[in-house]
């Protein structure tokens, strides 16, 4: 279906070349490269749209734009004497390594890579169709919050005076606003004049977090209270 007409010529130009670098002409090169850049840009827009609440890294967005044309060029060069690589070898060149985060981020990397592979092999129509299908599925699942959890896994850090007995002090408040809580660590701060309590808590989505923090402050002498939800500080958050 996609091998007729103009795109058919691109496919033939890419897949039926001889084993010399000169066999890659300007036309298929620019078509594959520009198409992969456009699709990578559109994938990045989908990524930003589905990560507005939890935030996203700008570097990750730029990676998804740059990755498809890079993969496409590698696969174009496979068909030349300067690109004596297998497809598996090409994919090893673009392995994406990052600190542990949202597993969905890795799927977006493979989304971009698969699009770049299709463009690099000359299957422009399949690349566009693949992008549209996966993009629609992703947006629909995100819109309906498929598999979404009704609680937030957070970390609560509470500072208290050194002379305050914290055993069971916050239990009633934590039971009221969380479905689960556990004291993970106690450490001293400010040269031993303060204690910092660190809890793992599962906070209900529909609670008033300000009231939650205010009740904690009423018990800890109005000292510092931190309720940490996002793991990284270098993300972009949108309303």
C-alpha positions in Angstrom: 0.0 0.0 0.0 2.8 2.4 0.9 5.1 1.3 -1.8 3.4 3.0 -4.7 4.2 6.4 -6.2 6.6 8.8 -4.6 7.2 6.9 -1.4 7.8 3.8 -3.5 10.6 5.6 -5.2 12.1 6.5 -1.8 11.9 2.9 -0.7 13.5 1.6 -3.8 16.2 4.2 -3.7 17.1 3.3 -0.1 16.6 -0.5 -0.2 17.9 -1.4 -3.7 21.2 0.5 -3.6 24.5 -0.9 -4.5 27.2 -1.0 -1.9 28.7 2.5 -2.3 28.1 5.7 -0.5 27.2 7.6 -3.7 24.1 5.4 -4.1 22.2 7.4 -1.4 20.9 10.3 -3.4 19.8 13.6 -1.9 16.1 13.0 -2.4 15.6 9.9 -0.2 18.0 11.3 2.3 16.1 14.6 2.8 12.7 12.9 2.7 13.7 10.4 5.4 15.5 12.9 7.5 12.8 15.6 7.4 10.0 13.1 7.9 11.7 11.6 10.9 12.3 15.1 12.4 8.7 16.0 12.0 7.5 12.8 13.5 10.0 13.1 16.4 8.7 16.6 17.1 5.1 15.4 17.1 6.0 12.5 19.5 7.6 15.1 21.8 4.3 17.1 21.8 2.4 13.9 22.8 5.0 13.3 25.5 4.5 16.8 26.9 0.8 16.6 26.7 0.7 13.4 28.7 3.2 14.6 31.3 1.8 18.0 32.2 0.8 16.9 35.7 3.9 14.9 36.8 6.4 17.2 34.9 9.0 16.4 32.3 12.6 17.1 31.5 13.5 19.4 28.6 16.4 17.2 27.7 14.1 14.2 27.4 11.9 16.2 25.0 14.8 17.2 22.9 16.1 13.6 22.8 12.8 12.4 21.3 13.1 15.0 18.5 16.7 14.2 17.7 16.6 10.4 18.0 14.4 9.5 15.0 16.6 11.3 12.4 19.8 9.8 14.0 18.4 6.3 13.8 17.2 6.9 10.2 20.6 8.1 9.1 22.3 5.1 10.7 20.0 2.8 8.8 20.5 4.7 5.6 24.3 4.2 6.0 23.9 0.5 6.6 23.3 0.2 2.9 26.7 1.6 2.0 30.3 0.4 2.4 30.7 3.0 5.2 27.9 1.5 7.1 28.8 -2.1 7.6 26.3 -2.6 10.4 23.3 -4.8 11.2 20.0 -3.3 12.4 20.7 -4.8 15.8 24.1 -3.1 15.7 22.5 0.2 14.9 20.1 0.0 17.8 23.0 -0.6 20.1 24.5 2.7 19.1 21.4 4.5 20.3 20.8 2.8 23.6 19.2 5.2 25.9 20.5 5.3 29.5 19.0 7.4 32.2 18.5 7.4 35.9 15.4 5.4 37.0 12.2 7.2 36.4 8.7 6.8 35.0 8.7 3.5 32.9 6.5 5.4 30.3 9.6 7.5 29.5 11.4 4.4 28.1 8.4 3.5 25.9 8.6 7.0 24.4 12.2 6.4 23.5 11.3 3.1 21.8 8.4 5.0 20.1 10.9 7.5 18.6 13.4 4.7 17.7 10.8 2.6 15.9 9.7 5.7 13.9 13.3 6.4 13.0 13.9 2.8 11.9 10.8 2.9 9.7 12.0 6.2 8.1 15.6 4.9 7.7 14.4 1.8 5.9 12.3 3.9 3.5 8.9 2.9 4.9 7.7 6.5 5.2 4.0 5.5 5.0 4.3 2.9 7.7 6.2 5.3 9.9 3.4 7.9 9.6 0.7 5.2 10.2 2.6 3.8 13.2 3.0 7.3 14.7 -0.8 8.1 14.3 -1.9 4.8 15.8 0.4 4.8 18.8 -0.2 8.5 19.3 -4.0 8.1 19.4 -3.8 5.1 21.7 -1.5 7.0 24.1 -3.6 10.2 24.2 -6.8 8.2 24.7 -5.3 6.2 27.6 -4.0 9.3 29.2 -7.3 11.2 28.8 -9.2 8.5 30.6 -6.4 8.0 33.1 -6.3 4.3 32.4 -4.7 2.4 35.3 -4.4 5.6 37.3 -4.0 5.3 41.1 -6.2 7.1 43.5 -3.4 7.8 45.9 0.0 9.6 45.7 3.1 7.9 47.0 4.9 10.8 48.8 7.6 11.5 51.4 6.7 13.6 54.5 9.5 15.4 56.3 8.7 16.9 59.7 11.0 19.0 61.9 10.4 18.9 65.6 12.1 20.4 68.7 14.6 18.0 70.4 12.5 17.9 73.6 9.2 16.9 71.9 8.1 13.3 72.2 7.2 12.3 68.7 6.0 8.7 69.4 2.4 8.6 68.2 2.2 12.4 68.0 1.2 12.5 64.4 -0.7 9.2 64.1 -4.2 10.7 64.3 -3.5 13.2 61.6 -1.8 10.7 59.3 -4.6 8.3 59.6 -7.0 11.0 58.6 -5.2 12.1 55.4 -3.3 9.0 54.3 -4.1 5.4 53.5 -0.7 4.2 54.6 2.2 5.8 56.6 5.4 4.5 58.0 8.3 6.3 59.9 11.4 5.5 57.8 14.1 7.6 59.5 14.8 9.9 62.3 17.8 12.2 62.2 19.1 15.3 64.1 19.6 18.7 62.4 20.7 22.2 63.3 23.5 21.0 65.6 21.2 18.6 67.4 18.6 21.2 68.4 16.0 19.7 66.0 14.9 16.2 65.0 13.7 15.4 61.4 11.2 12.7 61.0 10.9 11.1 57.5 7.7 9.2 56.7 6.6 7.3 53.6 3.0 8.2 53.1 0.2 7.3 50.6 -1.9 10.5 50.4 -5.4 10.5 49.0 -5.8 12.5 45.8 -8.9 14.4 47.0 -7.5 15.7 50.3 -6.7 19.3 51.0 -2.9 19.2 51.3 -2.8 22.6 52.9 -5.1 21.5 55.7 -3.0 18.4 56.1 0.3 20.4 56.4 -1.4 22.9 58.7 -2.5 20.2 61.1 1.1 18.8 61.2 2.4 22.3 61.9 0.1 22.7 64.8 1.7 19.6 66.3 5.3 20.3 65.6 5.5 23.8 66.9 5.1 25.4 63.4 8.5 24.2 62.3 9.4 23.1 58.8 7.1 20.5 57.0 8.0 19.1 53.6 5.6 17.0 51.5 7.6 15.7 48.6 5.9 14.3 45.5 8.2 14.8 42.5 11.5 13.1 42.5 13.4 15.6 40.4 13.6 19.4 40.6 14.6 20.1 37.0 11.3 19.2 35.4 8.8 21.5 33.7 5.3 21.7 35.2 2.4 23.1 33.3 -1.1 24.1 34.4 
